[in-house]
Amino acid sequence: MNYNVKAMYFSPTGTTGKVVKKLSEEISRHVNENDSIKYINFTSHTERMKPVKFYEDDIVIFGVPVYAGRVPNILLKYLRSIKSRGSLAVAVVVYGNRNYDDALIELKDLLELSGFKVVAACAFIGEHSFSELLAKGRPDKSDLHISESFANKIFNRIKDNAVAGNLTISGNKPYRPYYRPKDKNGNYVDFRKITPKTNSNCIDCKICAKICPMNSISFEDVSIIHGICIKCGACIKKCPVHAKYYDDENYLLHKHELESEFSTRNEPDLFI
């Protein structure tokens, strides 16, 4: 058995990438004679402009974060452009301890529509993009240990040739609508126009502009958002001087509700 192992992920704050890399390393030890992995990090806008194609001797560990209970809608066009000629795939979603809702089944469907044979799927927990408290530090040592044992099960499934279309995972069809937060009066809130602010701590290092997955932060003036903000949290969590922040009342209310209502530790869900 010798497969080319590919690790493919969207991971603005690094949590999804951490899970995908660990799974890829463990799977590669079993199925790749050279123990080599090709990494395709499509977090950057530039990377998502490149065509991607996979073949029968590839196994792709494919990860995305969960946004509002679904696969991020800004990725759908790109994901549908990926082509596969019967490659094996492991579908991975990472969520901030609230719920992954229908994101995993949606990712599985997208991969199968592109020609992949999805042999396993999993939902792991990562520190929430809105918070430094909710699922703080995850995926942690325990999560990564679970990913190791899961990789062994995936290998056994492949070895036994149990790879054809019989993987059942939790989720709804049709998919549930995107999760929508509410204001203090119980009315749904549209978060799409909410953007981070910049305080006087800013040293103009440009890190936020470089890492924004939507290429929406101006290089000339990093306090200016000239495109879509997907609330991924990268500019806030990776700023070395804590210059980025949100001050929107409804955003802060929702952040507080998440931290209060979903603090109980969830564990990864595995499907094989």
N, C-alpha and C positions, 0 to 999 in steps of 0.2 A: 504494500500500500504506500503510495507516494502522491500526495496532493501538494499543490502550491497554496500556501496559506496566505490569505489577504485579510488585513484588519482595516475596516472602513467605517468611519465614524464622523459625526457632527458633535462637537463638544466644546462650546465656548468657555466653560469654567473648568473643564478637565475631568469631570466626574464620569461621563459616558466613556471617554477615551481610556480611563483607568480600568474600567471593567472589560472593555473590548480587548485591550492589550493583554490583560491577564489571561482571559479565555484563549486568546490567540497563541500566547506563549505555551500554554499547557497543551492545547490541541496540536500545535506544531511538533512538540516532542514526540508525539505518537505517529503522525501521518506524513512528516516531511523528513527525508533522509538528511538534508542539509540543515535542518532546524532553522530555516530562514523564513522571514515574514516580510511581506510588502505592506507598508502602512499607507493608507490613503485617508488623510485627514481633510475632509471637505468642509471644515468650519469656515475657511476663508472664502470670500466671494469669488476670488480668482480661481481657486481650485474647482469650484462648481461650474466653471465655464469649460472645463476639459471633458471630452468624451471618455466614457469608461465602459469596458467590455470584459466579460469573463467567459471561461471555457470549462469543459467537462472535467479537467484535471485541477480545477480551483475549488477551494472551500473558503467562503467569505464569512467572516464574523462581522456582522453589520449592526451598528448601534446608533440610536438617536435618543435625545432626551424627550421627555413627555411635556408638552405644553398644553395646558387646559384639557388634559385627559386624552389627547390625540397626538399623532405624528405632527410636528410643526408644519403648518400649512405653507409656510414659505419654502419648504423643501420639496413639496409634492412634484412640481414640474421637473426638478432635477432628478428625483428618485425615479420618475417614470421614464427618464431618458437613459437610464442604465440598462445595458443589455447583457443577457446571459445565455449561453448555449448549454443549458443543463448543469450549471455549477451547483454545488451544495452550498447551503447558507445556514447560518445560525442568526436568528433575529433577536436583538437585544434592545430593550428600552430601559431608561433610567429615570426615575421620578423622585420628587421631593418629599416622600413619605405621606402624601395625601392619598392619591390613588392613581393608577395608570389607566383606569377606565378602559377605553377601546384602542389605546395606542398600539398594544402588542399585536392584536389580531389585524389591525390596519396595516402595520408594517409587514406582517406575514403575507397579507394579500398583495401588497405592492410588490414584494419580492417575487412572489409566484407569478404575477402578471408579467414580470420582466424576464421570466424563464428560469428562475432559480428553483431548486428543490430544497425546501426548508426542512431540515432534519431535527432542529431543536429551537426552542425559544425561551426567553427568560426576561423577567422584570426585576431589576435591582434598584436599590435606593441610593440616591446621592444627595449631598447637601443642597437644600432648596435654593434656587437661583435668586429668590427674593430675600433670603434670610441667612444669617450666620449662626443661627440657633437651631433651626429645624433640620434634623438629620445631620447635625454638625459633624464634620470630619468623615462622612461616608461618601463612597464605599470605604469601609474600615477593614481591619485585619480579619474579622469574622466573615465579612462579605467576600473577601478575596479567597479565603479558605473554601467557602462554599463554591466559588467559581472553579477552583481546582478540581474538586470532586465532580462537579457537573461536566467539566471537560472530559474526564475519564468516561463518564456515561455516554457522552456524545461520540467518543472514539469507538466504544463498543457498539453503538447503534450503526455507525458507518461500517465497522468491521463485519457486522452481521448482515450487511446490505439491507437494513431496514430503513430505507430512505424514501420510499415512494408514498407521497400524498396522504399519509394516515395520521398526521400530527394534529391533535385537537388541543386548542388553548382557550382560555376564558375570554369572553368578549361578546359584544352584541352586533347583530346584523339585522337591519341597517345600523350603522354606528350611531351612538348617542351624540347629541350636539356637543360642541365645545363647552367646557365648563366655564360658567360666567359668574364672577363675583358680584356681590350686591353692596349697596351703600347702607348707611345706618337706618334708612327708612324701608329697606327691603327691596329697593328698586335695582334692577340690573345696571351694571356700570360698564361702559365701553373703555377699556384700557388702551386701545390702540394709539391714541394721541398723547398718552403720558410718556414723558421723556425724562432722563436724568438731568439734574442740574450740576453745575461746577462751582465749587467754593474757592476761597482765596488761598487754599493750600496748594493749588495747582502749580506745578513747576514746569509745565509745558514739555513734558518728556515724550509726548505723542504715543505712549503705550496704548491708551484707550482707542485712539484712531487706528492704530495698527491692528489691534485684535478684534475690533468690531466686525462680527460676521456679516453684517449687512453693508459694510463700507459707508456707514451713515454719519460718522463723526468727522467733522472738518479738520484737515491737517493744518490749515491756516489758523483756525481758532477752534480749539477743541471743546469750547462751550457751546458750539453751534451743532445742532443735529439737522442734517439736510436730507435725511431719508427716513426709512422705516426703523423704528426701535421695537425689537421683539421681546424686550424685557428679559434678556438672557442672563444679565447680571455680570457679564465679563468685565465691563469697564469699571464697575464698582469694586468687585472682588480683587481685581488685579492692579488697581491703582496703588502705587507705593506710598502715597501721602494722603489717602482717603479723601480725595478731592471730589469724587463723584457721589451723588446721593439723589434720592427721590424725596420730594416734599408734598406730593399730591395727597390730599386728605383720604381719598378712597383707596389709593394704593396702600397707604400706611395702615388703614383700617383692615384691609384684607390681609396684609402681612401679619398683623397682630392676631387676627382670627386663625390663620394657618398655624402660627406658633402656639396658640392656646389650645386649639381643637385637635391637632394632629401630632402631638408630642410623643405619643406612645410608639415605641419602636416597631416598625414593620420589618418583615424578613423577606428575602428574595423569593419570587415564585418561579418555579422551573417546570418546563414542559418538554417531554421527550418521548 
